[in-house]
Amino acid sequence: MIRLRRDGRVHDVDGGAEGAGGDRLSAADLGAGLGERATLVQFSTAFCQPCRATRRILADVSALVPGVDHVEIDAESRLDLVRRLDIMRTPTVLVLDATGAVVKKAAGQPRKADVLAALAQAVPEV
């Protein structure tokens, strides 16, 4: 029951503005460039049904908000990042600020409105 209530909820990452223990992702970590204002990072697996829906939501948000990019990472091929960022399930979405600091996290499929609200909080000029 608790998992259902928490599923997809976007929350602040422990560690404040510096993210989880100061976690910061670079373009090299992501295999793609950072967004000008923010980056939505999605950890997925091949047979994850909610991952497909999350991909559509994040693509819509990144198309809607200028300067926000969406990067999808295959969790099975990037176990180093999964361990480093304490990713426990897929989909997991991280919201990075312009410098690559992890500021928000959602485990499970987030709602579009929640992702937009997280961006507004994480990146004040969005």
JORA-V402620 format. One record per pair of residues at least 24 apart in sequence whose C-alpha atoms are under 10 Angstrom apart, sorted by the first residue. I is the first residue (numbers start at 1). J is the second residue. If there is no record, write none. Layout:
BEGIN
I,J / I,J
END
This chain:
BEGIN
3,107 / 3,108 / 4,108 / 6,106 / 6,107 / 6,108 / 6,110 / 7,106 / 7,107 / 7,108 / 7,109 / 7,110 / 7,111 / 8,54 / 8,91 / 8,92 / 8,93 / 8,105 / 8,106 / 8,107 / 8,108 / 8,109 / 8,110 / 8,111 / 8,114 / 8,115 / 9,93 / 9,105 / 9,106 / 9,107 / 9,108 / 9,109 / 9,110 / 9,111 / 9,114 / 9,115 / 9,118 / 10,92 / 10,93 / 10,94 / 10,95 / 10,104 / 10,105 / 10,106 / 10,107 / 10,108 / 10,109 / 10,110 / 10,111 / 10,114 / 10,115 / 10,117 / 10,118 / 11,94 / 11,95 / 11,103 / 11,104 / 11,105 / 11,106 / 11,107 / 11,114 / 11,118 / 12,95 / 12,102 / 12,103 / 12,104 / 12,105 / 12,106 / 12,118 / 12,121 / 12,122 / 13,94 / 13,95 / 13,102 / 13,103 / 13,104 / 13,105 / 13,106 / 14,102 / 14,103 / 14,104 / 14,105 / 15,102 / 15,103 / 16,102 / 16,103 / 16,104 / 17,97 / 17,101 / 17,102 / 17,103 / 17,104 / 17,122 / 18,97 / 18,100 / 18,101 / 18,102 / 18,103 / 19,85 / 19,95 / 19,96 / 19,97 / 19,100 / 19,101 / 19,102 / 19,103 / 19,104 / 19,105 / 20,84 / 20,85 / 20,86 / 20,101 / 20,102 / 20,103 / 20,104 / 20,105 / 21,85 / 21,102 / 22,101 / 22,102 / 22,103 / 23,84 / 23,85 / 23,96 / 23,100 / 23,101 / 23,102 / 23,103 / 24,85 / 24,96 / 24,97 / 24,99 / 24,100 / 24,101 / 24,102 / 24,103 / 25,81 / 25,85 / 25,96 / 25,97 / 25,99 / 25,100 / 25,101 / 25,102 / 26,99 / 26,100 / 26,101 / 27,100 / 29,73 / 29,78 / 29,80 / 29,81 / 30,71 / 30,72 / 30,73 / 30,78 / 30,81 / 30,100 / 31,71 / 31,72 / 31,73 / 32,69 / 32,70 / 32,71 / 32,72 / 33,69 / 33,70 / 33,71 / 33,100 / 34,67 / 34,68 / 34,69 / 34,70 / 34,71 / 34,96 / 34,97 / 34,98 / 34,99 / 34,100 / 35,62 / 35,66 / 35,67 / 35,68 / 35,69 / 35,70 / 35,71 / 35,96 / 35,97 / 35,98 / 35,99 / 35,100 / 36,66 / 36,67 / 36,68 / 36,69 / 36,97 / 36,98 / 36,99 / 37,65 / 37,66 / 37,67 / 37,68 / 37,69 / 37,96 / 37,97 / 37,98 / 37,99 / 37,100 / 37,119 / 37,122 / 37,123 / 37,124 / 37,125 / 37,126 / 38,62 / 38,65 / 38,66 / 38,67 / 38,68 / 38,69 / 38,70 / 38,95 / 38,96 / 38,97 / 38,98 / 38,99 / 38,100 / 38,101 / 38,102 / 38,119 / 38,122 / 38,123 / 38,126 / 39,67 / 39,68 / 39,69 / 39,70 / 39,71 / 39,94 / 39,95 / 39,96 / 39,97 / 39,98 / 39,99 / 39,100 / 39,101 / 39,102 / 39,119 / 40,68 / 40,69 / 40,70 / 40,71 / 40,72 / 40,93 / 40,94 / 40,95 / 40,96 / 40,97 / 40,102 / 40,104 / 40,105 / 40,115 / 40,119 / 41,69 / 41,70 / 41,71 / 41,72 / 41,73 / 41,92 / 41,93 / 41,94 / 41,95 / 41,96 / 41,102 / 41,105 / 42,70 / 42,71 / 42,72 / 42,73 / 42,74 / 42,75 / 42,90 / 42,91 / 42,92 / 42,93 / 42,94 / 42,95 / 42,105 / 42,106 / 42,107 / 43,71 / 43,72 / 43,73 / 43,74 / 43,75 / 43,76 / 43,78 / 43,81 / 43,82 / 43,87 / 43,89 / 43,90 / 43,91 / 43,92 / 43,93 / 43,94 / 43,107 / 44,72 / 44,73 / 44,74 / 44,75 / 44,76 / 44,89 / 44,90 / 44,91 / 44,92 / 44,93 / 45,72 / 45,73 / 45,74 / 45,75 / 45,76 / 45,77 / 45,89 / 45,90 / 45,91 / 46,74 / 46,75 / 46,76 / 46,90 / 48,89 / 48,90 / 48,91 / 49,90 / 49,91 / 49,109 / 50,90 / 50,91 / 50,108 / 50,109 / 50,110 / 51,90 / 51,91 / 51,92 / 51,93 / 51,108 / 51,109 / 52,91 / 52,109 / 53,91 / 53,109 / 53,110 / 53,111 / 54,90 / 54,91 / 54,92 / 54,93 / 54,108 / 54,109 / 54,110 / 54,111 / 54,112 / 55,91 / 55,93 / 55,109 / 56,112 / 57,109 / 57,110 / 57,111 / 57,112 / 57,113 / 57,115 / 58,93 / 58,110 / 58,111 / 58,112 / 58,115 / 58,116 / 60,112 / 61,112 / 61,113 / 61,115 / 61,116 / 61,119 / 62,116 / 64,116 / 65,116 / 65,119 / 65,126 / 66,126 / 67,98 / 67,126 / 68,95 / 68,96 / 68,97 / 68,98 / 68,119 / 68,126 / 69,96 / 70,95 / 95,119 / 95,122 / 95,123 / 96,122 / 96,123 / 97,122 / 97,123 / 97,124 / 98,122 / 98,123
END
